[in-house]
Amino acid sequence: MTGTRFWHPYADMGSVRHSELVMDHAEDVWVWDTDGKRYLDATAGLWYANVGHGRPEIRAAVAAQMERLGAYSAFFDLANRPVLELAEALAERAPMPSRVFFGSGGSDGIDTAAKLARRYWWEVGEGDRTLLVSRTAGYHGTHGFGTALGGIASNRHGFGPLTDTIQVRHDSLEEMNQAIARVGPERVAAVFLEPVIGAGGVYPPAPGYIEGVAELCERTGALLVVDAVICAFGRLGTWFGIERWGVTPAMIVFAKGVTSGYLPLGGVMISDRIAEPFWAKPRGPIFRHGSTYAGHPTCCAAALANIALLECDGLLGRGREQEQALFDVLAPLADHELVAEVRGGVGTMAAVELSAEALDREPRVIASLARKVRAAGILVRPGARAIAVSPPLTAGPEHFELIAQGIEHGLNALQAEAFAAQRASDTLARAF
């Protein structure tokens, strides 16, 4: 085999190994490749560059920390100043009294929350509570529990038996009620919920849905685990996203925007109730779980600088302030012949879903559309049925207009390509 040695995540490597797009540098909402072409980063990297690219404040904080203590373990009784400061900063901003368990990213956090949910019930004498409930279209990372919880079918395919979970339609509170009643509430450990489903297609919740799930968890005893990996740190206009619905989770998984992607970091906000069995007294139970880089001082320093930027630059609220402006500029695309629906309006994130006819005609049409939009200088996120956008919170209406224009260009190019293919097919048919 020839070509790159780098195995890209989620990639058709038979094609990619000869055609990588190599990025070179970035500033605010813009990214340049090694050929000097500039792109508007309509995906904020991968849902994470909330404060924009190239912020000198984060670079300075990282450099200063590496001069002092670049890395060190936080296992057992070891700690460092940045991790202690960050834990306090996050707990002060959380919607419930919390402890913080750190890892390297969102997938780590989901596995932490899933294991802790089960272990909590074991410690309080309800060890039969092992089932985990998730929703279709949900994305919960790529580790073992996250793969089992994931609601994107292609991400679960081909791995053999997975952890036992119950999966229900993402938009049906009734189905979730029925599923939990059917298996028995006494067997359910936790319900995993994205406030706005992100990678699975940007599905905002229906009015009352999240409150209904919270009430169901309260009634049945199941722990409500909020996956805020995409929705936190301003994407929905609050620190953790879930505050917009006024519910109190048992745990909140976070990552991505906590450092705006400058360094890998994630974790779980754990309510005092769930922490209590492990924290109450010396020689109590030990949660035997953790990653090598948990509490990494340099990553924590980046997060502290990022939090300061979200506050000082007034970026935290922009995810909500600009959600309608982004949706409004994309909404007219719903009239395009190839488009089934435009979704958004909750947070600075949106999706354009293609019609069933377009999806059926070419299995990889979404990837083709994303490439055509990229050719117009806009980077978007291809999904199963839609392309998604989630620009940095530093973006404004002028950038939203460029995003809409780029997607329209891609749709028109895709339509012209399909028309040309059909015309060639018709010509060939007439020849015979």
C-alpha positions in Angstrom: 0.0 0.0 0.0 1.1 3.5 -0.7 0.0 7.0 0.5 -0.3 8.3 4.0 0.6 6.2 7.1 -2.0 8.1 9.2 -5.3 6.2 9.7 -8.0 8.9 9.9 -11.0 8.5 12.1 -14.3 7.8 10.3 -12.5 7.7 7.0 -12.7 5.7 3.8 -9.0 5.1 3.8 -8.9 3.5 0.4 -9.8 7.0 -0.9 -8.3 9.2 1.7 -4.8 7.7 1.7 -4.2 9.5 -1.6 -6.2 12.7 -1.1 -5.7 14.2 2.4 -6.5 17.9 2.9 -3.6 19.1 5.1 -4.4 22.1 7.3 -1.6 24.5 8.0 -2.8 27.4 10.2 -5.9 29.1 11.6 -7.1 32.4 13.0 -10.5 33.0 14.6 -13.1 31.5 12.2 -10.7 30.9 9.3 -8.5 27.9 8.5 -5.8 27.7 5.7 -4.5 24.5 4.1 -0.9 23.9 3.0 -1.7 25.3 -0.5 -2.7 28.6 1.0 -6.5 28.2 0.4 -8.7 29.8 3.1 -11.8 28.1 4.5 -14.5 29.4 6.8 -14.6 26.9 9.7 -18.3 26.3 10.0 -17.8 23.3 12.3 -15.5 25.0 14.9 -13.0 22.2 14.3 -15.2 19.4 15.5 -17.9 21.3 17.5 -15.2 22.6 19.9 -13.4 25.9 18.9 -15.9 28.0 20.7 -13.6 31.0 21.3 -12.1 30.8 17.8 -8.7 29.7 16.6 -5.3 31.1 17.5 -6.1 32.8 20.8 -2.8 34.1 22.3 -4.3 34.0 25.8 -4.6 30.2 25.7 -1.1 29.8 24.1 0.4 31.9 26.8 -1.3 29.9 29.6 -0.2 26.6 28.1 3.4 27.8 27.7 3.5 29.2 31.2 2.2 25.9 32.7 4.7 23.8 30.7 7.5 26.0 32.1 6.4 25.1 35.6 4.9 21.6 35.4 4.0 20.2 32.0 2.5 16.9 33.1 2.1 14.8 36.1 -0.2 12.0 37.4 -3.3 12.8 39.5 -3.8 9.3 40.7 -4.3 8.5 44.4 -3.6 11.6 46.5 -1.6 13.5 43.8 -2.9 16.8 42.5 -1.7 20.1 40.8 -2.8 23.7 41.0 -4.5 23.9 37.6 -6.7 20.8 38.2 -7.8 22.0 41.6 -8.6 25.5 40.3 -10.4 24.1 37.3 -12.5 21.7 39.4 -13.6 24.7 41.6 -14.3 26.8 38.6 -16.5 24.2 37.0 -18.3 23.3 40.2 -19.1 27.0 40.7 -20.8 27.1 37.3 -22.6 23.8 37.4 -26.4 23.6 37.8 -26.1 21.3 40.8 -23.6 20.8 43.7 -20.9 18.7 42.1 -17.6 16.9 42.2 -15.5 16.7 39.0 -13.9 13.5 37.5 -11.5 14.4 34.6 -10.5 12.4 31.6 -9.1 13.1 28.1 -12.3 13.7 26.2 -16.0 13.1 25.7 -15.7 9.3 25.1 -13.8 9.0 28.3 -16.5 10.9 30.1 -19.3 8.7 28.8 -17.6 5.6 29.9 -16.9 7.2 33.3 -20.6 8.2 33.7 -21.9 4.7 32.6 -19.5 2.8 35.0 -20.2 5.2 37.8 -24.0 4.9 37.4 -23.8 1.2 37.7 -21.3 1.3 40.5 -23.4 3.8 42.5 -26.4 1.5 42.5 -24.2 -1.4 43.6 -22.9 0.7 46.5 -26.4 1.6 47.7 -27.7 -1.9 47.5 -29.5 -1.9 44.1 -27.0 -3.9 42.1 -29.7 -5.0 39.6 -29.8 -1.5 38.2 -27.4 -2.1 35.2 -29.5 -1.2 32.1 -28.7 2.1 30.4 -31.2 4.0 28.2 -30.3 6.0 25.2 -32.0 7.5 22.1 -31.8 7.0 18.4 -29.6 9.5 16.5 -27.7 10.2 19.8 -23.9 10.2 19.7 -22.0 9.3 22.8 -18.4 8.8 21.6 -16.5 5.7 20.5 -15.4 3.9 23.7 -17.2 0.7 24.8 -20.1 2.1 26.6 -20.5 5.0 24.2 -20.6 2.6 21.2 -23.3 0.6 22.9 -25.3 3.8 23.8 -24.9 5.4 20.4 -28.0 5.9 18.3 -26.3 6.0 14.9 -26.6 2.5 13.5 -23.5 2.5 11.3 -21.3 3.4 14.4 -22.5 0.2 16.1 -22.3 -2.2 13.1 -19.7 -5.0 13.0 -18.4 -4.9 16.6 -20.2 -8.0 17.9 -22.1 -8.0 21.2 -22.2 -4.7 23.0 -23.2 -3.7 26.5 -26.9 -4.2 27.1 -28.8 -1.0 26.6 -32.3 0.1 25.7 -32.7 2.5 22.8 -35.8 4.5 22.1 -36.8 7.1 19.5 -35.2 10.4 20.3 -38.5 12.3 20.0 -40.8 10.1 21.9 -41.2 10.5 25.6 -44.0 8.0 25.5 -41.7 5.3 24.1 -39.2 6.0 26.8 -41.8 5.6 29.5 -43.1 2.4 27.9 -39.6 0.9 27.5 -38.6 1.5 31.1 -41.9 0.2 32.3 -41.5 -2.9 30.2 -38.0 -3.9 31.5 -38.8 -2.7 35.0 -37.7 0.6 36.5 -35.8 -1.3 39.2 -33.3 -2.5 36.5 -32.5 0.9 34.9 -29.3 2.6 36.1 -29.4 5.7 34.0 -30.8 7.6 31.0 -28.3 9.3 28.7 -29.5 12.5 27.0 -28.0 15.1 24.7 -29.9 18.5 25.2 -29.6 19.0 21.5 -28.6 15.9 19.5 -25.4 17.0 17.7 -23.5 14.6 15.5 -26.6 12.5 14.8 -28.2 15.4 12.9 -28.9 18.4 15.1 -32.3 17.6 16.6 -33.5 20.2 19.1 -35.9 18.7 21.7 -39.6 19.2 21.5 -41.2 21.6 24.0 -41.5 19.8 27.3 -39.4 16.8 26.3 -36.4 17.3 28.5 -38.5 18.2 31.5 -40.5 15.1 30.8 -37.4 12.9 30.8 -36.3 14.5 34.0 -39.6 13.8 35.6 -39.5 10.2 34.4 -36.1 9.7 36.0 -37.3 11.3 39.2 -40.3 9.0 39.3 -38.4 5.7 38.4 -35.1 6.5 40.2 -33.1 6.3 37.0 -30.1 8.7 37.0 -30.3 11.4 34.4 -26.9 11.7 32.6 -26.7 14.7 30.4 -24.2 14.4 27.5 -23.2 18.0 27.1 -20.0 17.3 25.2 -21.2 19.4 22.2 -23.8 21.6 24.0 -21.7 23.1 26.8 -19.4 26.1 27.2 -21.6 28.5 25.3 -22.9 26.4 22.3 -26.4 26.7 23.7 -25.7 30.0 25.6 -25.0 28.6 29.0 -22.1 26.8 30.8 -23.5 23.3 30.3 -26.5 23.7 28.0 -28.9 21.9 30.2 -29.6 25.0 32.3 -32.0 26.2 29.6 -34.6 23.6 30.7 -34.2 24.1 34.5 -33.7 20.4 35.3 -31.1 18.9 37.7 -29.1 16.0 36.3 -27.2 13.4 38.3 -24.2 13.8 36.0 -23.1 16.0 33.2 -20.5 14.8 30.7 -18.4 17.6 29.2 -15.4 18.0 26.8 -14.7 19.9 23.5 -15.6 23.5 24.4 -14.0 23.2 27.9 -10.6 24.1 26.2 -12.1 25.1 22.8 -10.2 22.1 21.6 -6.8 23.6 22.2 -5.8 20.6 24.3 -7.7 17.3 24.9 -9.7 17.4 28.1 -13.1 16.2 29.3 -14.8 15.0 32.4 -18.0 14.5 34.3 -19.8 16.8 36.7 -21.0 14.4 39.4 -23.8 15.4 41.8 -23.0 15.2 45.5 -25.6 12.5 45.9 -23.8 10.2 43.5 -20.4 11.0 44.9 -21.5 10.6 48.6 -20.9 6.8 48.9 -17.3 7.2 47.7 -16.5 10.5 49.6 -18.4 10.0 52.9 -15.6 8.5 55.1 -12.1 7.1 55.0 -11.6 3.5 53.9 -14.8 3.7 51.9 -15.3 2.2 48.4 -12.9 3.2 45.6 -14.1 4.0 42.1 -11.3 2.1 40.4 -11.4 4.0 37.1 -9.4 6.8 35.5 -7.2 7.7 32.5 -3.5 8.4 32.5 -4.0 12.0 31.6 -6.8 12.7 34.1 -6.1 16.1 35.7 -3.3 16.9 33.2 -2.0 20.3 34.5 -1.3 21.8 31.0 -4.7 20.8 29.7 -6.4 22.3 32.8 -4.4 25.5 32.3 -5.8 25.8 28.8 -9.3 25.2 30.1 -9.0 28.0 32.8 -7.8 30.4 30.1 -10.6 29.4 27.8 -13.3 29.9 30.5 -11.8 33.4 31.2 -12.2 34.2 27.5 -15.8 33.0 27.3 -16.6 35.3 30.2 -14.4 38.3 29.4 -15.3 38.4 25.7 -19.0 38.0 26.3 -19.0 34.8 24.3 -20.9 32.5 26.7 -24.3 34.0 25.8 -23.7 34.2 22.1 -24.7 30.6 21.4 -28.3 31.6 22.4 -28.2 35.2 21.2 -27.3 34.1 17.6 -29.2 30.9 17.3 -32.1 32.4 15.4 -29.9 34.4 13.1 -28.0 31.2 12.0 -31.3 29.3 11.6 -33.0 32.1 9.6 -30.2 32.4 7.1 -30.2 28.7 6.5 -34.0 28.2 6.5 -34.6 29.2 2.9 -32.4 26.2 1.8 -35.5 24.0 2.8 -37.0 25.1 -0.6 -34.2 23.5 -2.6 -35.2 20.5 -4.5 -32.6 18.3 -2.8 -33.4 19.4 0.8 -35.9 17.7 3.1 -35.5 19.9 6.2 -33.4 22.5 7.9 -33.1 22.1 11.7 -31.8 24.4 14.3 -32.9 27.3 16.4 -31.6 26.0 19.8 -28.0 27.1 20.1 -25.6 28.1 17.4 -25.8 24.9 15.5 -27.9 23.7 12.6 -28.3 21.0 10.0 -29.5 20.7 6.4 -30.9 17.3 5.7 -31.2 15.9 2.1 -34.3 14.5 0.6 -35.0 10.8 0.7 -34.7 10.7 -3.1 -31.3 12.2 -3.0 -30.1 9.9 -0.2 -31.4 6.8 -2.0 -29.9 7.8 -5.3 -26.3 7.8 -4.0 -25.3 6.2 -0.6 -22.4 8.6 -0.1 -24.2 11.8 -1.3 -23.6 13.6 2.0 -19.9 13.2 1.7 -20.1 14.4 -1.9 -22.1 17.5 -0.8 -19.6 18.3 2.0 -16.8 18.2 -0.6 -18.7 20.5 -2.9 -19.4 23.0 -0.1 -15.7 22.8 0.8 -14.8 23.7 -2.7 -16.7 26.9 -2.1 -14.5 27.6 0.9 -16.8 26.4 3.7 -16.0 23.5 6.0 -19.1 21.6 7.2 -19.7 18.4 9.1 -21.1 15.5 7.0 -23.5 13.1 8.9 -25.7 10.2 8.0 -28.5 12.2 6.4 -27.5 15.8 6.8 -24.6 18.3 6.9 -24.2 20.2 10.1 -22.7 23.5 11.1 -21.6 24.8 14.4 -19.3 27.8 13.8 -17.1 29.4 16.5 -19.0 31.7 18.9 -16.9 34.5 17.5 -18.7 34.2 14.1 -21.4 36.7 13.2 -24.2 37.3 10.7 -21.7 38.0 7.9 -20.2 34.5 8.4 -23.6 32.9 8.6 -24.4 34.4 5.2 -21.2 32.9 3.7 -22.1 29.5 5.2 -25.6 29.6 3.6 -24.1 30.6 0.2 -21.5 27.8 0.4 -24.1 25.2 1.1 -26.4 26.5 -1.6 -23.4 26.3 -4.0 -22.8 22.7 -3.0 -26.5 21.8 -3.5 -26.6 23.3 -6.9 -23.4 21.6 -7.9 -24.8 18.3 -6.7 -28.0 18.9 -8.6 -26.1 19.7 -11.8 -24.0 16.6 -11.4 -27.1 14.4 -11.0 -28.8 16.0 -13.9 -25.7 15.5 -16.1 -25.6 11.8 -15.1 -29.3 11.3 -15.8 -28.9 13.0 -19.2 -25.9 10.7 -20.1 -28.0 7.7 -19.0 -30.9 8.7 -21.1 -28.6 9.3 -24.1 -27.1 5.8 -23.7 -30.6 4.2 -23.4 -31.7 5.8 -26.6 -28.6 4.6 -28.4 -29.7 1.0 -27.7 
